[in-house]
Amino acid sequence: KAPTSGGGDSGPTTYTVKSGDTLSGIAVKFNVTVAQLQSWNNISNADTIKIGQVLKVSK
């Protein structure tokens, strides 16, 4: 699933985790830091993301 666009929508952009994704890879894709992703999504361990999990990738 493609990320939702921020154009006119209220709320953050989201991304659905796919097989092979890593938090650091997702961070690079959206030009944010792993720390920001962890903060926005209440993730304490960067290795615990799951396929199908929906992450906020912008504020």
N, C-alpha and C positions, 0 to 999 in steps of 0.2 A: 504494500500500500504506500502510495506517495505521501510525503509529508503534507500537512494542511498548510495552505498559504496564510500569511498574516494579513492579506489585503482586505481591510474592512471588517474582518472578524474580530470579535473581542476575545481576549484570552491568548494563551501562549501557543506557539507552534508545537505540534507533537510528532513523534516518530515511533513507529511500531518496530520492535526489535525482530530481526530476521536471523536465521541460522548463520553462524559465522561472524555476527556482529560483536564488537567489543565496545566498551564505554569509550575507550580512547579513539577508536575508529569513528564512532558516532560524533565525538567531540570535534574531530578534524573536519568531518563532513559539514558540520554546521558552524564551524569557526568559533567554537566556545571551548572552555576548559573542562577537563574531567571533573574538577572541583565544583564548577558551576552545575554540571549535570547532576552530580551527587547531591548538591544542596537543593536544587529545584525538585528533585525526585525522592528526597529522603533516603538516599542509598548510602549505607555506611561502608559496604564492601563492594568495590568496583567489579569484583568477579561474580557477583550474584544476580546479574541481569538474566532474564529468561526470554526465550523466543515467544513472541506475541505480546510481550510487555509493552505498554504504551508509555513513552518517556516524554516529558516536557523538554524541548530543546531550545526554547527561548523564553524570556520572561514576558 
